[in-house]
Amino acid sequence: MTTLSSPPPGSTNGTSETAGKAPSAGSSRRGARAPARVGRRRGNTGFVLACLLPALVLFAVFMVIPTVNVFRTSLYTWGGFSPDKRFVGLDNFRHLLDDEQFIRAFQNTVALLVVVTVVTMGMGLFLAAIMTRQRLRGRNLYRFVLYIPNVLSVVVIAAIFSAVYDQDNGLLNGTLRLLSLDGLQQVWLGNQKIVLYSVAIAMVWQSLGYYMVLYMAGMASIPEELYEASALDGASATRQFFALTLPLIWQSLRTTLTFFVMSAVNLSFVLVRAMTGGGPDGSSDVLLNYMYKQAYTNSSYGYGMAIGVVVFAFSFLVSLLVSRATRREPLQF
């Protein structure tokens, strides 16, 4: 039988021997890894900055510098080509308040934004719900037909609707004549009371298919089980749309709404410029078209850039208001 004996006097136990040993090579290697990681992080940061540099340069050259120049030029009276440039401060902006044509163009822009946004978003949601929830025969064909206008150039769309609205040989008046509704024929692009609505119809036709497809993608991602459960609870199709579909795609709707408001300002300019030129008598003029005429036709470049500053501030303010008004807690499924 063996017995455990205590260590002889003067000797040390295993724990103290281990504590007295010098650090191993493995621990020194672990300590050396930290500086290596820091070096790799710095190298990754440099690589990311090198990749971003071309995009940042292009953004600065084509976005930041021109925007700053617009703000700076709006403080001058300048024809755009002559060397005479006189600093006038905020006089260009004060003159805008007394410019009836500018006020009319501003009103037309707001009217187009409200009408086109409400109609496009409403019809886009309605058609997307029908295409997604209803079993329509040939719905892929309908989707393709409705999406075609978004592929076409805006100038081509303006040419198409100019032909449709033609007073003598246009499709619209020709159809009314064929149906013996001659009293409803109009000079669609020459009547001050209806020309803005004629432009609005072209804007809706161009944008509708794109937003319908976006909403269809959002609705298709909603699980079918949610609709089945709501149907068992007695919810109608209309109730399902407002209580289930709309809240679950709200974030997509909010994003597209902000994007549409920004793009509609530019779209209205191209269509108005190609279809009516702002006429008759400025009844279809919009802010960007009026800015273009002042800057490049009337040789009032500084005044035109002041209108550009107003357009910039207006677009930013509307987008901010839309974003704040549509903010809500996102729902998940």
LOBAKOL-136016 format. One record per residue (C-alpha): residue number from 1; y, x, z. Coordinates in steps of 0.5 Angstrom, whole numbers, plus 2048, in hexadecimal, padded with zeros to 3 digits. Example, Ala and Ser with C-alpha at 12.3 -4.5 7.8 and 13.67 -1.06 7.14 Angstrom:
<recs>
1	7F7	819	810;
2	7FE	81B	80E;
</recs>
This chain:
<recs>
1	800	800	800;
2	807	803	7FE;
3	80D	802	802;
4	814	802	800;
5	818	808	803;
6	81F	809	803;
7	823	80E	7FF;
8	823	815	802;
9	82A	817	805;
10	82F	819	801;
11	82C	816	7FB;
12	830	810	7F7;
13	82D	809	7F5;
14	82D	807	7EE;
15	833	803	7EE;
16	837	808	7F0;
17	834	80D	7EB;
18	836	808	7E5;
19	83D	807	7E8;
20	83E	80F	7E8;
21	83C	810	7E1;
22	841	811	7DB;
23	842	80B	7D6;
24	83D	80B	7D1;
25	83E	80C	7C9;
26	83D	804	7C8;
27	842	802	7CD;
28	847	807	7C9;
29	845	804	7C2;
30	847	7FD	7C5;
31	84E	800	7C7;
32	84F	803	7C1;
33	84E	7FC	7BD;
34	854	7F9	7C0;
35	859	7FD	7BC;
36	855	7FD	7B6;
37	855	7F5	7B6;
38	85D	7F6	7B7;
39	85D	7FA	7B1;
40	859	7F5	7AD;
41	85E	7EF	7AF;
42	864	7F3	7AD;
43	860	7F5	7A6;
44	85F	7ED	7A5;
45	866	7EB	7A7;
46	868	7F0	7A1;
47	863	7EE	79C;
48	866	7E6	79E;
49	86D	7E8	79D;
50	86B	7EC	796;
51	868	7E6	794;
52	86E	7E1	796;
53	873	7E6	793;
54	873	7E4	78C;
55	873	7DC	78E;
56	879	7DE	793;
57	87D	7E1	78E;
58	87C	7DC	789;
59	87E	7D7	78E;
60	884	7DA	790;
61	886	7DC	788;
62	885	7D5	786;
63	886	7D0	78C;
64	88A	7D3	791;
65	88F	7D7	78D;
66	891	7D1	788;
67	891	7CC	78E;
68	896	7D1	792;
69	89A	7D2	78B;
70	89B	7CA	78B;
71	89E	7C9	792;
72	8A2	7CF	790;
73	8A5	7CD	789;
74	8A6	7C6	78C;
75	8AC	7C9	790;
76	8AF	7CB	789;
77	8B3	7C8	783;
78	8AF	7CB	77D;
79	8AE	7C9	776;
80	8A7	7CD	776;
81	8A9	7D2	771;
82	8B0	7D4	772;
83	8B2	7DA	776;
84	8B7	7D5	77A;
85	8B4	7D3	781;
86	8B8	7D0	786;
87	8B6	7CF	78D;
88	8B7	7C8	78F;
89	8B3	7C7	796;
90	8B1	7C0	797;
91	8B5	7BD	792;
92	8AF	7BC	78D;
93	8AC	7B8	792;
94	8B2	7B4	794;
95	8B3	7B2	78D;
96	8AC	7AF	78D;
97	8AE	7AA	792;
98	8B3	7A7	78D;
99	8AF	7A8	786;
100	8AC	7A1	785;
101	8A7	7A3	77F;
102	8A4	7A8	785;
103	8A4	7A2	78A;
104	8A1	79E	784;
105	89C	7A3	783;
106	89A	7A4	78A;
107	899	79D	78B;
108	894	79D	784;
109	890	7A2	787;
110	88F	79F	78E;
111	88D	798	78A;
112	888	79C	786;
113	885	79F	78C;
114	884	799	790;
115	882	795	78A;
116	87D	79A	787;
117	87A	79C	78E;
118	879	795	790;
119	876	793	78A;
120	872	79A	788;
121	86F	79A	78F;
122	86D	793	790;
123	86A	792	789;
124	866	799	78A;
125	863	797	791;
126	861	790	78E;
127	85E	793	788;
128	85B	798	78C;
129	858	793	791;
130	855	78F	78B;
131	852	795	787;
132	84F	798	78E;
133	84D	791	791;
134	84B	78D	78B;
135	845	78E	786;
136	849	78D	780;
137	846	78E	779;
138	849	794	776;
139	84D	796	77B;
140	84D	79D	779;
141	850	79B	773;
142	856	798	776;
143	857	79E	77B;
144	857	7A2	774;
145	85C	79E	771;
146	861	79D	777;
147	860	7A5	778;
148	862	7A6	771;
149	86A	7A6	772;
150	86A	7AB	777;
151	867	7B0	772;
152	86C	7AF	76D;
153	873	7B2	76D;
154	879	7AE	770;
155	87D	7AF	769;
156	877	7AC	765;
157	877	7A6	76A;
158	87E	7A5	769;
159	87D	7A5	762;
160	877	7A0	762;
161	87C	79B	767;
162	882	79C	762;
163	87D	79A	75C;
164	87B	794	761;
165	882	792	763;
166	885	792	75C;
167	889	78C	75A;
168	886	78B	753;
169	880	78E	752;
170	87D	78F	75A;
171	877	78D	75C;
172	87A	789	762;
173	87F	785	75E;
174	87A	784	758;
175	875	781	75D;
176	87A	77C	760;
177	87B	77A	758;
178	874	779	757;
179	873	774	75D;
180	87A	771	75B;
181	87D	773	761;
182	883	775	75D;
183	888	773	762;
184	885	779	767;
185	886	77E	762;
186	88B	784	765;
187	88F	78A	763;
188	88A	78D	768;
189	88E	794	768;
190	895	791	767;
191	896	78C	76C;
192	899	78F	772;
193	896	789	776;
194	88F	78B	775;
195	88F	792	772;
196	88D	795	779;
197	887	791	77A;
198	885	793	773;
199	885	79A	775;
200	882	798	77C;
201	87C	795	778;
202	87B	79C	774;
203	87B	7A0	77B;
204	876	79B	77E;
205	871	79C	778;
206	871	7A3	778;
207	870	7A4	77F;
208	86B	79E	781;
209	865	7A1	77E;
210	865	7A8	782;
211	867	7A5	789;
212	861	7A0	788;
213	85C	7A5	787;
214	85F	7A9	78D;
215	85E	7A2	791;
216	857	7A1	78E;
217	855	7A8	791;
218	857	7A6	798;
219	854	7A0	798;
220	84D	7A2	795;
221	84D	7A7	79B;
222	84D	7A1	7A0;
223	845	7A0	7A2;
224	842	799	7A0;
225	840	798	7A7;
226	847	796	7A9;
227	848	791	7A4;
228	841	78E	7A5;
229	842	78E	7AD;
230	849	78A	7AB;
231	846	785	7A7;
232	841	783	7AC;
233	847	782	7B1;
234	849	77D	7AB;
235	84F	781	7A8;
236	851	77F	7A1;
237	852	784	79C;
238	85A	784	79D;
239	859	785	7A5;
240	855	78B	7A3;
241	85A	78E	79F;
242	860	78D	7A4;
243	85C	78F	7AA;
244	857	794	7A8;
245	858	797	7A1;
246	860	798	7A2;
247	860	79B	7A9;
248	85A	7A0	7A7;
249	85E	7A2	7A1;
250	865	7A2	7A4;
251	865	7AA	7A4;
252	864	7AA	79C;
253	869	7A4	79B;
254	86E	7A8	79F;
255	86D	7AE	79C;
256	86E	7AB	795;
257	874	7A7	797;
258	878	7AD	798;
259	875	7B1	792;
260	877	7AB	78E;
261	87E	7AA	790;
262	87F	7B1	78F;
263	87C	7B1	788;
264	880	7AA	786;
265	887	7AD	786;
266	885	7B2	781;
267	881	7AD	77D;
268	886	7A8	77D;
269	88B	7AE	77A;
270	886	7AF	774;
271	885	7A8	772;
272	88C	7A6	772;
273	88E	7AC	76E;
274	889	7AB	769;
275	889	7A3	769;
276	891	7A1	76A;
277	895	7A7	76B;
278	898	7A4	771;
279	89A	79E	76D;
280	89D	799	76C;
281	8A3	79B	76F;
282	8A0	79E	775;
283	89B	798	777;
284	895	79C	777;
285	898	7A3	779;
286	895	7A7	77F;
287	897	7AD	783;
288	893	7B2	77F;
289	896	7B0	779;
290	89D	7AF	77B;
291	89C	7B6	77E;
292	89A	7B8	777;
293	89F	7B5	773;
294	8A5	7B8	778;
295	8A2	7BF	778;
296	8A0	7C0	771;
297	8A4	7BB	76D;
298	8AB	7BA	770;
299	8AB	7C2	772;
300	8AC	7C0	779;
301	8A6	7C4	77C;
302	8A9	7C5	783;
303	8AA	7BD	784;
304	8A3	7BD	781;
305	8A0	7C1	786;
306	8A3	7BD	78B;
307	89F	7B7	789;
308	899	7BC	789;
309	89A	7BD	790;
310	89B	7B6	792;
311	894	7B5	78E;
312	891	7BA	792;
313	893	7B7	799;
314	892	7B0	797;
315	88A	7B2	795;
316	889	7B6	79B;
317	88C	7B0	79F;
318	888	7AB	79C;
319	882	7AF	79D;
320	883	7B0	7A4;
321	885	7A9	7A5;
322	87E	7A7	7A2;
323	87A	7AC	7A6;
324	87D	7AA	7AC;
325	87C	7A2	7AB;
326	875	7A3	7A9;
327	873	7A8	7AE;
328	86D	7A5	7B2;
329	867	7A7	7B6;
330	861	7A9	7B1;
331	85B	7A5	7B1;
332	854	7A8	7B0;
333	84D	7A5	7AF;
</recs>
